[in-house]
Amino acid sequence: MIRLGLRLTLAGGREAALRLVMIAVAVAVGVGLLLTTLASLNAVSTQNARYAWLETGVAGSDAPAILPGQAAGDPLWWLLQADYYRGTLIGRIDVAATGPGSPIPPGIPALPGPGQFYASPALAKLLRNVPAAQLGDRYPGRQVGTIGDSALPAPNSLIVVVGRTVAELSANPEARQVNRISTTTPSNCNDCLIGVGINDNGMTLILSIVIAALLLPVLVFIAGATRLSAARREQRFAAMRLVGATPRQISVLSAVESGIATVLGVVLGFGLFYAFRSPLAAIPFTGAPFFPHDLSPDLTQVLVIALGIPIGAATAARIALRRVSSSPLGVSRRVTPRPPHAWRVLPLLAGLAELGYFAYVHDIGADTRTNTTIEAAAFLSGILATMVGLVVAGPWLTLLGSRVLVRRAARPAPLIASRRLSDNPQAGFRAISGLVLAVFVGTCALAVITTIGAYNGGTPRTSALAKATLVDEFRFGPHPEITIGPDDAATLSKLAAVPGVTGLATVHFQPDAGSSMLPGGNLELPPDYLSCAQLAGIPALGRCMAGADTAIFEPDYGGAVVNHGSMSERIWPAAPLTTAQLARLPLATIVVGTNGSVAAVEQARSILDVSYPQTFAPQTLQEYQAFDSQRMNGYRQLANVVLLASLPIAGCSLAVNVAGGLAERRRPFSLLRLTGAPLAMLRRVVLLEATAPLLLAALVSAGVGLLAAQLFLRAQLSETLRPPGAQYYLLLTAGLVASLAVIASTLPLLRRLTGPETARND
């Protein structure tokens, strides 16, 4: 029977070859996407593990700073700093060995000595191509080597390890001694606070939803491909049963047929994945690209996919032939399936209820401030339940729509189409279920992005002032108890001499003014003060009241995903201080206004870096907002990936299902043509059968997507949904038009499949 199955599959004519190719292609696409998603999760984990050594000296890591009196052996002086160049983050680690036993960071053969440094390949290239005054002057000495891949989260990571003397680092109040290098990832480090690393828990929600949004349409595509010509296969197997074939023999034939196609698809899927792995690795899912070798499934995942999918296909084929095995005559006497019931809407309501619970009843953020895994899992389960609920409820909604269409049908084509949908709404919805999921996820993601953009006043902080204003804060690092004295005249003179610097402002604070706790546990710091004469040269910070010499300054450089207003529009109240009194207070911030040129911004940043070495580097207002908008960028990536990948897949699924439906109904359509029904009317029937559930489901899924977005915004940001912009409606319209074009592309098959020879041969 195996030999017969091979012959029927490989030499069964054009129809068998078409079925084999369609199933193999569908499985290949599914396997390729499954490998991509699993490998992406592995790559995120691997990338995050490479950030672990940068958490050395942090209290929440497994290599905390050594307290006074605890030093043993040869500890290493360690100072981690975050730097920037043209908006790109640079990780800088200053080290000083106290002896031959001092620990060595990964990626370098030995600790750099004073006047030496190791740079990542990307940073080394940048140092060669950028004037030293803009970047190289920040790192004293000469480069003695490059940092290896084992210490680099991404191929384009900018990291430098600078050698210093013990005297230099011990004099820096932010430097710490450590006796080993950390292996704690940012995801597991509660007290990690440096922007050099990431927390991959935040990516779990995004990648998991992308996986679900991509795989469910793929599964629909595979199911549609395997269902192609299902009626013809059932009739063939039923005929074999009638001439004496046993149920076991039929099962073997079916398993061989599905197994060959599936194995071929699995092989093609692995080939597709490895062929496109390098371009996929360049996609910055986490904000940084991956090394291609990191984007790999592990051995267990490979075995599960390579063995599980063919076994699953054979099992599914066996289950699908239960009718043939039990009653071969029943295949030719098909009956109308039972209509779906209203209970199908319950999973959809359950998913929305879960999201609503977290939005309006339970403040999940209050319980998961230090562990976003629980938060991600909670929202993921609600989103997945809603997606599954849409698929489960789809046939029932299609049934309701078909009944409305029946009541309003006044011509033969709408009547036939509506009766067909009413008799089998499962088949009508099956063809467009992939598009429904794409519309839901795309609507939800774009609604969130639109709302955040609306609260930010459009694209946040892209003005020339934001790009040209450089801010160096001293009060919000890991050691706020450290204060910096009054103005350093030498540093201010260097900054003023930089070509392109248009203004300087030194912001001061009163250390004895005290602070207070706000509701929710947030610390309210005492106000800042600045000179109105200096403020006049920095328009991005606002302006003083008329006649004031000094002002009370409450800056908002950018500290949230949603920001309201702009400092440039603020009028600051007068302060009860003279200019002379202000100059004697400790520094809180230095703000440098420039003409926006790269040379001016980066040269000023280099001077501040050298004069005030600290954990957090100077940033422009635009860089503040870029860092704070990472979550928004993640949602934008989600929307782009889902819409760009799932819509073509769903379109293929739609084409396969429509073609399969035509193949299954070619005899009834042939009989209609023989009785005088024009071909144009039959085409209208096919169009109405596909477009009616498509438009209804798109409307419902878009509405559910907007509701899910509102619940997410309410729970995560305490904001209210804003209507999507024109981009959303253009994308939705384009998706629906493309779907209608796919349906129209299958109509030429109708003439060939419904000729008189079909009725005669069948």
N, C-alpha and C positions, 0 to 999 in steps of 0.2 A: 504493500500500500504506500510505503514511503516513495518507491520509485514512481508509482502512478501519480502521487501527489506532486513530485518534482516535474513530471511530464506535463501535468495539467497547468502547473504554475508557470513554467518556463517556455512551454511550447503550446500553450492553449489559445493562440491567436492574438489578434490585436487587442481584444477586450481584456484578456488576462494580462497582457503586457502593460496596458494602460493602468490597470488596477495595481499591478506590482510596482510600477514607477510612482504612482500617486502615494501609495502607502509608504514606500521607502523614503520619498522626499519629505512627507509629513513627519515620519519618525526621525529623519536626519535633522530637520529643523528643531524638533522637540529636544533631541539629545544634545544638539549644539547649544541651545539655550540653557538646558539644564546643567551642562558642564560649565557654561559661562557663569551662571549664577552661583553654583557651588564653589567654583574656583575664585570668584570675586569675594565670597565670604572668607575663604582661606587667605586670600591676599590681604584683606583688611586686617585679619588677625595677625598675619606675619608682619605687615607694615607697622601695626601698633606695637608689636613686641620689640621692634627696632628703636622705638622711642624710649624703652625702659631705662637705658643707661643715662639718658638725659635727666632722669628724675633723681639722680644721686644727690644726697644731701637734704632731700625733702623729708619731712617728718613722717609722711604716710608711706614711704617706700621701705624696702628691706635694707637700705644703706643710708640711714639717717645721719645727720651731722653728729660728730662726737662732741659731747658736752665737756666743759673744762674739767680737767682732772681725770677724764676717762681715756685719754689717748694711750694707745698701746702699739708697739711695733713702729712702723714707718707710715704714719698717716699721710694722706694727700690733701693739700689745700685745693679747694674746689670753688669756683664761682661761675654760675650759669647766668648768661645774659641773653635777652632777646633783642636782636638788631633788625634793621630794615634797610633795604635799598630799592628805591622806586616801587614801594608797596610790597615787595617780596620779603618774607621773613628769613632772617639769618640767625642760626643758633650759634652762639659763641660760648666756649668753655675755656676759662682761664685756669691753669693748673700749676702747682708748684710741688715738687717732690721733696719730702723731708729725709729720704734715705733710699737705698736700693730696693727696699721691700714695698715701696708705695705702689698701690694698685694702678694698673694700666687700663684705660678705656678700650673698648673693642674697636677694631678697624685700623689701629696703628701699631707698629712693632715696638715702640718705646715711647716714653714720655718726652715731650719736647722740652728742651732746656730754655733758659732765659734768652730771648731774642730769636726764638724759633717758633714755627707753628706748622701744623698740618691742616690742609684744606680739602674739602670734598672736591671731586672733579669739576662740578658745575661752578663752585665758588672760585676754584683756581683759574678757570677760564675767564670768569668775570673779572678777577683781579688783573689778569693780563690785558684786558681790553678796556678797562675803565681808568681814567686818570687817578693817580694816587691820592690827590686831595679830596676826591669824592668818596673813596672807599678804602684804599690800601693803607692810608695813614692811621686807620683805626686799629690795625694789627701790627704792632711793632716787630721788627726782625725780618727774617727771611723764611720762605717756605722750604721745609726739609722733606716733604713727602705728601702723599694724598691719603685720604681716609678711605678705607675699603668699604665694599658694599655691605658687609655684615653690620656696619654701624649706621648705614644710611637708610632712612625710611623710603626714599624714592630716588630715582636716577637724577632728578634735578634738585635734590636737597642742597641747601646752602648751609654748611656747618664748618666751623673752624675751631681747632684746639690750639690755644696759645700758651706757650710756656712763659712762666713768670718766676720771679724770685720769691722765696718764703717771706722776706721782709715786705715786698710789695703787696702780696695777697693778705698777709696777716694784718696789715694796716687798713685794709678795706673792711668796713663793718659788715658787709653783706657776704663776705667769703666765709666758708665753713671747712672744717677738717672732716675727712671721711676715711674709713679704713677698708672699704670695698666699693665696688661699682654696683649700682642698683640693677636688679632684674625685674622690678615691679613695673608693669605696664600702666599707662595713664588710666585705663579703665578700672584698675584695682587700687589706685592711689587716691585716697579721699582728700589729702591735703595738697595735691599737686596743683600748682597755680601758674606755671610758666606756659606761655602760648606756643612754645616750641613743639609740644606734643599734642596728641589728639585723644579724645575719649571715644573709642569705637562703639560704645553702647549707643551713642547718638546716631550712628549709622545703621544700627540694627533695624530700626523702624523703616527707614528709607529703603534699604536694600531688600528687606523682607516684603514690603508692599510691591516693590518692583518685580521681585520674583513671582509673587502671586499674580500680579497684573500681566506678566508675560507668559507664565506657564499655563494659566487657565485658558487663554485663547489658543495656545498651542495644543493643549489637550483636546479642545473642541475641533481643531484642525485635524488632528490625528484621528479622532472619532469619526469625523466626516469622511476622511479618506478611506478608512477601513469599512465604512458603511457604503462606499461607492459600489454600485452594482450588487448590493447585498441581496436584493430580491432575486436577481438572476442566479446567484450562487445557491440561495436556498432552494430554488426550483431545481437546479442541477443535482444538488445533494438529495432532494426529495425523490427525484427520479431514480437515483441510484439505490435509495432505500427500497423503492417499490420493486426493483428488479433483484433484490436479495442482499444488498449491502447491509452489514450489521452496524448498529450505532457506534461501536468501537472503531470500525473501519472509517466511518464518516468523520469521527473525531480526529483520527490520524491524518486524513486528507486535509481537514481544515487547519490542524496544527502545523502541518508542513507548509501549506500555502501562506499562512500568516507568519510563521517562523522565518521563512526565507526572506519575505519582504522586510520583516522587522530587523533581522540580522544585517541585511544589506543597509537598512537605514541607520542602524547603530554604527556600523563601520563608516558610513558617509558622515554621520554626525561627529564622530571623533576627528575625522579629517577636516571638517569645517572648523571645528574648535581650534585645532592646532594651526590651521592655515591663517586664521584671523586673530590668534592670541596676541601677537605683537601690537597690532592696531588697537585691540581692546585694552591692552595694558596701558596704553597712552591716555585712556579716558580717565580724568581725575574724579572718580566717584567720591573720594574722601577729601578732595581739594588738592591732591597730589597724585601723579601717575604711579603705576606699579612697575617693578621689575618684571619682565615677561616670565621668568622662571618662578616668580611668586604666584602668578596666576595659573595655578595647577590644582587639579583635584587630587586628593590622596588616594592610596591604594584601595581602601575600603569603598570609597565613592565610585572608583572606576569599576570595581567588581560588581557592585550593586547595579550600576547602569548597564554594564555589558551583559550581565546574566539576568538581571531582574526584568528588564524591558522585554526581551524575547519570551521569557517564561510568562510574564503578565499577558503578552499578546496571545500566546497559545491558550492560556486559561480563559481569556475573554472570548476567543473564538469558540472554545468548547461550550461556554455558557450561552453564547449567542445561537447555538444550534440545538438548543434543548427542544424547540418546537419540532425541528426536523426529526430528531431522534424519537420523540414521543408519538408524533402523528404526522407522517409525511404527506398525507392527503390534506391536512389542515393548511399547508403552505399555499395551496392553490385556492383555498376558500378563506380568504382573509376577511376578518371582521373589523368593524370600527373599534379602535381602542377606547377604553373607558376615559371619560373626560376628567381633567384635573379638578381638584377641589380647592376650596378657599384656604385649607390648612397650609397650602404651599407658601402663603405670605408670612407665616409665623417666623421662619428663620430670618427673614428680612427685618421684621419688627424687633426680633430679639437682638440683632446686631445694632440697630439704631438705639434700642433701649440701653444697651451697654455703653455706647458712646454718650448718650444723654445722662446716664448715671454719673460718669466721670466729669461731665461738663457742669451739671447743676446740683448734684447731691454730694458727691465725694470729691474733695480737693486732693487729687492724686499727687499733685506736685508737692504738697506739704509733707507727704510721707516718703518721697523718693528724691530728696534733694541731693543725696550723695550716691544714689544708685539708680541710674536711668534705665537699667534693664527691666525692672518691674514696670515702669511707666511705658516703655516701648512694647513689652509683651501685652500689656492691658489694651493699648490702642490698636496694636496689631490684631489681636483676637477680635475686637469689635469691627475693624475694617474688613477682615477676612470673612467674618460672619455676615456682614452686609453684602459683600461680593457674592458669597455663596447664596445668600437669600435672594439676590436679584436673579440668579440663574434658576433657582428652585421655583420662584414665583413667576418667572417669565411665561411658561405655558398657560398658567391660569389667567394672567393678564392678556395674553394673546386670545384666549377663549372669550374673554369679556369684549375685547375689541372686535372679534369676528361676529359676535352676536349683534353688536351695534351696526356693523357693516351689512349684515343680513337684513336688518329691518329697513335700512336705507337703500338697499340694492334695487335699481330700476332697470338694469340692463343685464344681458346674459353673463358678461365677463365678471362684473362684481358679484353676481349671485353665485356663480360657480366657485370663484375664489373664496368668498366668505364661507360657503358651505364646506369647502375643502379644509379651510382653517378651523372651522368649528368641529369637523369630524376628527382632525388630528392636529391640535394646537402644539403638541410636543414637537412634531416635525417642523412646523412653521417657525417656532422660536429657535429651534436648534441651529438653524442656519445663521442666525444673527446674534447668538449669545456671546461670541467673541467680541463683536463690536460694542455690545452693551457694557462689557467690563471695561473696554478701552474708554468709552464715554464717561463712565462713572469715575475712574481713577483720574483721567485727564481733567474732568470738571472739578473734582475735589482739590487737586493740586493747584490748578490755575486760580481757583477761587481764593485759596489761602494766600497765594503770591499776590493776587490783585488787592486783597484786603490790606496786607502788610504794606504794599507800595502806596496805597491810598492814604494810610495813616502817616506814612513818611513823606507825604507830599509828592509822590512820584518816585523817580529814581533818587535815592538818598545821597546827599552830599557829593554831587558831581560838579559843583560850581568851581570856577577858577579860584575863589577864595579858599575853598576846602583843600584844593590841591596845593596851594601856595603857602598855607599856614602850618608851621611846624611847632609842635607842643612837646615839652620835656617836663613830665611830672615827677615830683620827688616824694610825695606823701602817700602813694598808693602801692608801693612795692611790698615785698614779703616782710619788711622790717620798718613799719611806719614810725617806730620810736626814734629812728635816726633822723636828725634834723640837719639841714644845711644852712650855713651862716648867711649873712647878708650878701648883697651883690658882689660878685667877683669882677672887678673892673677890667682885669686883663682878659677874661673870657668874653665879656661884653664888647670889648674893643676888637677882638678877633672876629666876632660875629658881625659887628658893624662894618668891618673892612671887607667882608665877602661881597664880590660883585653880584648884584641882584637882590640883596637884603634890603627891604624897604622899611622895616620897623622892628623894634624890640620892646617887649613888655615883660617886666619881672613881677610875678604875682607872689604876695607875701601872706603870712597868716600869723595869728597870735597864739603861741603854744599854750598860754595859760587861760585861753578862753573856754576850754573844756568842750566836751561833746556830750551828746544825749542819745538815748535809745528811742527809736521810732517804733510804732506798732508793727509787729511782724519780725522784730529782732534786728532790723537794719540800724547801722550806726550813723547818726547825723553829726558830721564834723563841723567845727566852727567855720565861719565864713572866711573867704579870701578877700584880699584888698589889692588894688593896683592903682597906679598913677593915671589920671585922666589924660595927661600929656602923652604918655606912652600908648594909652588905649587908642588915641586918635590915629596912630600909625598902624593899628591892627584892626581893620574894619570887620574882620570875621568875628571878633569878640563882642561887637556891639558898641555902644557909646555911653558917655556919662550924661548926667543931668546938667543943664546949663549952669555955668558958674562954679561947678565942683572942681576941687583939686585932686581928690582921691575918691574911689568908689568901692562900695561893697560888691564883690564879684562872686557869683554862684555859677561856675562853669558847667556846661554839659557838652563835653567833647564827643560823646557818643558812647552809650552804655547799655543799649537794649536793642532787641530786634525791631521794635516799634519805637520811633522817636517822634516827638511832637514839637514842631516849631524849629526856629534857628536862632542861635545866639546873635547873629548879625542884626537881628531886628530888635534886640533888647535894649532898654535904657536902664542903666544901673543906678541905684540910689547913691547919694553922697555918703562918704564914710567919715566918722568923727576922728580923722587922723590927718596930720599934716604930711607933706611930702617928705620932710626930714624924719619924722617918726616912722613912716612907712619903710624908708630905706634901712632902718636898723632892725627890722623884723626878719625872722628866718624865711628862706625861700620856699615857696610851695611849687612854683612852676615858672619855667622860662618859655615865652612864646616868641617865635621868630616869624615875621612876615616877609615874604619873598615875592619876586615877580613870577613865580611858578616854574622857572626853568629847572631842569634836572641838576645842572651844575650848582645853582644857588642852594637848592634844598639839600642835596647830598653833602656839599661842603660844610654847610651849617650843621648838619647832623653829625658829621665827623668831628667837628670842634666840640660839640656837646658831649659826644661819646668819650672823647679823650679827657675832657675837663671834669665830667661827672659820670664816671663809670658806675653803673647800677644795673639792677636786674632788667628793668624795662627801658627800652631805647626810646628816643624821641620819635614821634609819629606825626604825620600830617593828619588834619581832620578827616580827609578822605580815607586814610589808612585805618583810623579808628573805626569808621563806619564799615569799611570792608571787613575788618575782623569781626565786628558785631553782627554782620549780615551773613555769616556762614550758614546758619540754619535756613535762612531764606534761599540761599543759593542751592542748598541741598534739595529743597522742594522744587526749585526750578529744574534741577537735573532730573529729578524724579519725573516731572511732567514731560520733559523733552524725551527721555528714554522711553517712557510708556507710550506716548503718542507716536513717536517715530518708529518704534518697533512693533507695537501691538496692532496698529491700524493696518499695515500691510499683511500681517499674519491673519488678522480677522478678515481682511478682504479675500485672501486665499481660501480661508475657511468658508466664506460665503459662496465663492465660486464653486468649490467642491460640493457643497451641500445642494446648491441649486442644480448643478449638473447631475448629481446623484438622484435628486428628486425627479428630474426629467427622465432619467434612465429607468427609474422604477415605474413611471406612469406613462411610458411610451405606448403601451397597448391601449389604455383608455383614451389617450389623446388621438391615437390612430383611428380608433372607432368613431370619435367625434368628427374627425376630418372626413371619414367615409360617409357620415350622415349629413355632411354639408356645412359643418362649422368652418368658417374661414380661418386661415392660419393667423391672421392679425388678431382675431378674438382670442385664440389660444395664447398668443404672446401677452395680451393684456391680462389674461388670467394669471400667467406666471409672474408678471410684474406686480400685480396686486397682491398675490400670495406672499411675495417677498417684502414689498415695501410697506404694507400695512403693519405687520409686526415690527418691522425695522423702525418706523417713525414712532410708533407707540412706545416701544422699549427705549428708544433714544430719549424721548421726552421724560419717561419715568426715571431712567438711570441718571439723566442730568439733574432732575429734581432731587433725587436721593443724594447725588454727589454734592450739591449745594448744601443740603441739610447736614451731611457728614462734615463738610468744611466748617459750617457754623458751630457745630458741636466741638470740633477740634480747636477752633479759635477761642471759643468760650473757655475751654478747659486749660489750654496752654498759655494763652496771651490775654485772657479776659477782654477780648475785643469782639465786635459785632461784624458779621459778614457784610462786605461791600459788593455790589453787583459786579460780575466780571466785565472786563473791557472788551473792546472790539476784537482783540486777538482771539479770545475764546470763541466768539460766534463765528469768526472766519474759519478757525480750525474745525469746529463742529460742522459747519456747512460743507467745508471741503471733505471731511470724512464721510458725510452722508452722500454727497455728490459722487465721490469715488465708489461708494458702495453701490449706488444705483448704476454707475458705469459698469461695475463688475457683473451686476445682474444682467444688464443689457448685453454684455459680451457673451453670455451663455445662450441668448435667444436664437442665434443661427443654428444651434444644435437641434432646435425643435423641428425644423423642416426635415432634417436627415433622420431623426429618430421616430418620426410619426408618419412615414410613408405607408402606402397600402401593403407593402411587403411585410411590415412589422405585424399587422393584424393577421395576415395570412400565415406567417411563420409561427406565431405564438398560438 
